[in-house]
């Protein structure tokens, strides 16, 4: 049992569920994608909290991108966080919890600050062809750091700890490491000098007698890329990265802080590139309290992706892990269609531990179809690609299946939770 006091309420993680004052609470989590280093973005969100609360959200997840709050990339927050502190106070004043997440990687939308690259140019990840890697998978083309770079690990964790230390942790329900921790799905990484040193040290420390030698020349042979020892090392190291980031939160928030991590289990042929051996990766996550599954919906076959949950359950059973199982981005405003919602949501109810659902982007999309033809949008308009609401805060069709039937869905959750606890 993991007990804490948050926003003056007794909270507990037990049986994979959140209990608030001894009652099971299934969270409706909204993740607004904003620049939390920009006071105007923060104040705009504060002004929307009333209508967000009316939509029955009870947890707001603040995703604080590294490059937004540490502009010179030295691991120390260098923008004024007073607006962010006021936002956290306002969320709690509205009777909602706060979750703090970070993006400190360079894949999937996050960016490493330019100042870091100026100071540590050798921290770049290297692909099988010997070239430095950019985020081609998600199209952001941001530079990708080597997870084996001691400089990257030290400085990014300094940012996590410093940011956390500047905030009122008594108002933060849980913390979350970088979104979808992985290497990459469409490029095998990493074959830098940093990777060589880490691998050779790991082989020696673990006495691995059948380990292949790290390649002397690039491009790397497929025999090495696919070798099970190399991929066991990659999986173990990936888990060490996540655990180390969890510790960076706890260094500032205390040993009893709850930490969540995404588990990306996508199309099966991509899994060796993403994490080496996915089960070994999960086995190594011994500093995590909440596992956020993605894909919970198979984006290619358009059906439930049960294998992700099955692997999580396999490790929980084998290692007696008391994880809360939920999803990363249960629904966003772009990827899912209304006709898919019932089976998608019921799949999460069947396979999770009933911690909650996460909705991204918690925003009104000013570029949505209900914008009157010919209307001029405000000069500070920013498109909300993943927004689950239209510009008038009416739910988009897929989100409407959730909002307009919320009480029905909660009845299904309560029934499933009661069966699981009996």
N, C-alpha and C positions, 0 to 999 in steps of 0.2 A: 504494500500500500504506500502511495506517495501523496502526502498531505501538505498543503500550503494554505496561506491566507492571501487572497488576491482581491483588491478593491474592497477590502473589509469583509469578504465572504470566505467561509471555509470551503476549500475545494480539494478534491481527491481524485487521483487516477487509480481505478480499481476494476479488475476484470476487463481491462481495455476501454472502460467507459469513464466519462467525466461525471463526477458527483458534486453538486453544489448544494451545500447545507443538507447533505444526506439524500438529495433527490437527483435521479439520473437526468442530465441535461444533454440533449442532442443539439450540437451547435450549428447554427446557420452562420457560416464564416464568409465574410466578404473581403476580397483582396483588391483594394483600389490601387491601380498602378499610377503613381504620382512621383514627382521629384520632391522628396521630403526635405531637400535643402533649399527649396524655393518657397519663401513665405506665402506668396500668392496661391500656389498650389495647396499649401496646407490650410490656409484660411478658407479656400473654396470648399475643401472637404469638411471643415468644421461647420460651415453653413448648411451642409447637406445632411448632417447627422440626424436631425429630427425625422426627415422622411426615410432615411435608412432604417432607423429604429422602428418606424411604422411598418416597414416591410418585414419585421420580425428577425432582423439580423441581431445576433447577440455576441459576435466577435468580429473585430476588424483587424485584419492582418496588414501590418505596415512593412512593405518591402523596400528596405533602405539600400539602394544601389551604392556600391563602393564609390563610383566616380561622381556621384551626386554630393556626397558629404565629405569626401577627402580628396579635394581637387588636385593636390600636388602628389598624391599617391605615396605618402610616407608612413601610412598606417595610423595617422592621427586625424581625427575629425577637425576640419578647419572652417566649417560654416557655423553660424549661430543656430543652436538646436533649441532655443527657447520656443519658437513656433511649434516644433515637434513635441516638446514637453506640454505645451498648452493643448495640443491636439489629443494627446494621451489623457490628460485630465478631463477634457470634454467628452471623450468616448466613455470614460468611466462614469462621468456625471449623467450620461444618458442611459446608464445601466447596462453597458456592454463591456465585454472584455477586450483586451488588446493582445495581439500576438506580434512579435518582432521577428522579421526575417531579413536576410541579407542575400545579395548576389555579389559574390566576389570572384566569379569565374568569368570566362569569356565566351561561353557557348549558350545560346538561347535567349539573348537579350541583355545580359549583364556585360559590363565592360570594366577592364582594369584601367585605372587612371593613367593618362599619358605620362605623368611625372614618374610613375613607377617604372615604365619602360625606359625612360631616359636614364634612370639610375641603375637599372638591372636589365640590360638588353639581352643577356644570356639566359633569362628566365623563360624565353619562348619555348613552346612545345615544338617538337620536330616530328614530321611524318615519316612514313616508310621510305619516301623518296629522298629524304635528307633535307627537305625544305621546311621552313617555318610554317606554322599552321594558323589559318584564320577560320572563323566560323562560317564555313560554306554550307553546313547542314541546314541551318535555320536562316541563312541568307544575310546575317548582320555583318559579316566580314570583319568582325572584331578580332583582335589578336588573342590567341589562346595561350595561357601560361602553362608551363610544365608543372604538373602536380608533384614532381620530384625535386623542384627547385626549393632549396632551403630559404632563399630570399623571398620567394613568393609566399611560402607557408608562414614565415615569420611576420612579414609585413601585413598580409591579409588578415591574419589572426590578431595582430595589434589593432587593426581597424575594428574588428568585431568586439574586442574587449573594451576599447576606448569608447565606442558608441554606446555600448551597454552601460558603462559606468556613468555616462552623462544623463541617463534616464531614470525615472522612478520605477525600479523593478518590482515594487509592491503592487503595481498596476498592470503587470505583464503576465498573462496566463502561461504562455509558453514561447519558446524561441525556435527558430527554424534555420537550418544551415542552407547553403546555396541551393538554388532551384535545380532539380534534376541532376544530382551529382553523377558524373559519368566522365569518360574520356571523350569520345565522340562516336557517332554511329556510322558515319560515312567515310571516315578516315581513321586508319589505325595510328594511334599515338601512344607512347612517346618514345623517341629513339635519340634523345639529346644526350649530351655528356652528363647532365643531371640524372637522367634515367640510368645510364651506365653505372654511375657511382652507387646509386641506391640499390640497383639490382645486384651488383657484385657484393655489396655489404650484406644484403639479405641472404644471398647464397651462402656466404661464409658463416654468418651468425646462426643460420638454421641447419648447417651441415648438409646441404642438398647435393647429394652425390651425382644425381642424374641431370643436373642443370646444364642446358646448353650454354656455350660461351656467348657473351654479348657480341654482336657482329662487329667486325673491325672496319667494314666498309658499308656504305649506303649506296643504292637502295638495299633494304633488308629482305632477306629471302623469306618466302612463304613458310618454309619449314620452321623458322624461328618465330615468325608472327603467330603461327598456329600452335606452337609447342605448349603442352599443358602446364609445364613448370613455369614458363614465362607468364602464362595467363593466370596461374594461381598467384604468382607474385603481384601481378597487376591488380587482381581482385583484393588481395590483402592490403595493398597499399591504398587503394581507393577507400576501403573501410577506415584505414588509419587517418586519411585526410578528413573524412566526415567526423570521426571521433575527436580528432584534434580541434576541429572547429567547434564541436560541442563543448569541449573543455575551455575554449576561448570565451564562450558565453558564460560558463560557470565560474571562470576566474573573476568575472565582474559581478555576476548575479548570485553566486553562492552554489554550494554543492547540491542543493535540493531543487535547482532550476530544472524544469522540464524542457527537453529538446526534441524537436521533430526533424525528420529527414525524409526526403523523397526517395522512392525506389522506382526507377524507370525500367520497366520490363516490356520492351517494345517488340516489334516484329523479330521473331526468333533468329533469323540469320544475322541480325545486327548485334546480338547480345555479346559475342566475344569481343567485338570492337569497343562496345560501350563499357564493359566492366570485367572482361576476362571470363571468370566463372561466376555467374550470378549468385549461386548458392554460397560459395566461399565469401563473396562480398557481404551477403546478408549475415552470415555467421560471424563476421568480424565486427558488426555494428553493436558493440556491447556498451556503448555510452548513449544510446538513443532510447527514448520513451515512446515516441509516436512515429509510426511508419506511414507515409503518405504514398499510396500506390498510384502509378501511372505507367503504362496504359491500363485503365480499368475497362476501357472500351477499345476494341481492336479497330484502329483507324483504317485498315485496308479491307477487312472482311465485314466491317460494320456489324459487329456482334460483341457480346461480352468477352473480355479477355481474362479468363479465369486463371490462366497459368501464373499470372503475377501474384494473385492472392495465394495460390497453392504453394508457391515457393516460400512466401512469407510464413505461412502456417507450418510448413515443413521445418523451418528453422526454429520457430517458436516451440514446437513440440520437442525437437531434438535437444534444445538448449534451455528449455524452461524459461523462455523470454516472456515477460509480461508486457507486451507491446499493445498500445492502442493502434488499431488499423483503421485508417481512413484513406482519403484520396488527395492527391495533388490536382487541383483544378478539376473538381468533379464535373463542373459545367463551365464552359466559357461561351461567349456570345457568337462564336464563329464556327467551331468544329462540329457541332452536333445539331441534328434536325429534330423538330418537334415529335415526329413519329418514332424516333428512337428513344425518347426520354423515359417512357415507362419501363422498358426492359433495362435500360442503362441504370436507372435509379434502383430498381429492384435487385439488380446484380450487386450493387454496392451494399444494399441492406443485407443480402444473403451472405456476403463475404467479409464485411467489415466487423468491427466490434462495437459499432453504433456510437462513435465519438462525434461525428458531424459531417457536414458537406461543405465544400469550399467553392465559391463562385468568383470568377475572374472575367472581366474586370468590373469591379463595383463602380460603375460610372454610367452617366447618361451619354449616349453616343450622339453627338451633335451632327453627325453625317448620316444618320439613319434615314430610312425611307419616308418617315413622317415629317421630314423637313419640307415645308411648303416650297413649291417650285419657284425659283427666282429669288428666294429669301437670301439676303446677304448674311453670312455667318460672322460673328464677332472676330475682330482682328487677332485676339489671343486664342482662337479656337485651336484645339489639338485633337486630331482624330483619336478615337478610343477603339482600337482595332478589335479587342476582345470584349468590349462592353456588353453586359447582359441586359441593359436597359436602353430604350430609345431616348431621344432628346427630351421628352416630357416625363421621363422616369416611369413610363409604362414598360412592362417587361417585354422583351423580344419574344417571339413565339416559343422558343425552347424554354426560356426562363418562365414563361407564363404557365407551363405545365407544373412548375414548382410552386410559384407564388400563389396561383389561384386555387391550388389544391393542397396548400401547406398542412392544414389540419388533418386531411386524409393521409398524407404521407407520414405525419407524426403518429397517427394511429397504427400504421404498418410498422414503423420503427419500434414503438412500444410493445406491440405484439411479438415481434421478432426478438426483442431484448428480453422479454419475460420468458420466452421459450428457452433462450440460451442460458438464462440464470437459474432455471428450474432444475 
